[in-house]
Each structure stands twice: as C-alpha cells, then as structure tokens.
C-alpha cells in the first residue's frame, strides 16, 4: 500500500498561498494607509526611521 501525498501537498499549497496573499494585502494596506490617508510618501512606511518615530510616541 502506497501513501498518497497529493492531498497533503494540495492543502499546504493553499495554506502558503493564503498566507502570502494576506502578507501582500497587509503591506499594500500599510502603504495606502500611510500614503493616501496619512498624507505621507507611500514607500516611507517601509523605512526604519518611520517606525522608530512611531515607536517613540508609544514609549
């Protein structure tokens, strides 16, 4: 008897696909929220200095 790995690979594919899609949408939401709603430069949200400035308000 041979074990069938096809359903396992199919399930793993969909899990990885949805996690990757969620990450892309999260980063797109960060860029749109910071750039459009926050009146900043869209790519500035990915800079270290921006997050350091945000964390300084929290501390």
C-alpha positions, -999 to 999 in steps of 0.1 A, spaced: 0 0 0 14 34 -10 5 66 9 -8 94 -13 9 127 -6 -11 146 -32 -39 159 -8 -13 170 17 7 190 -9 -26 205 -22 -35 216 13 -1 230 20 -2 249 -13 -34 266 -3 -22 275 32 10 290 18 -10 308 -9 -34 324 16 -6 334 40 13 350 11 -18 368 -1 -25 381 34 10 395 37 8 412 3 -25 428 13 -12 438 47 18 456 32 -4 472 5 -28 484 32 2 499 51 13 518 20 -21 530 11 -30 540 47 3 559 52 5 574 17 -31 583 9 -49 586 42 -19 598 62 -6 623 35 29 608 36 50 592 9 37 557 2 72 540 4 82 558 36 61 534 56 87 507 49 117 528 62 132 521 96 131 558 106 94 559 102 88 531 126 113 544 150 94 577 150 61 559 156 75 538 184 89 569 201 52 581 206 43 547 222 72 547 247 
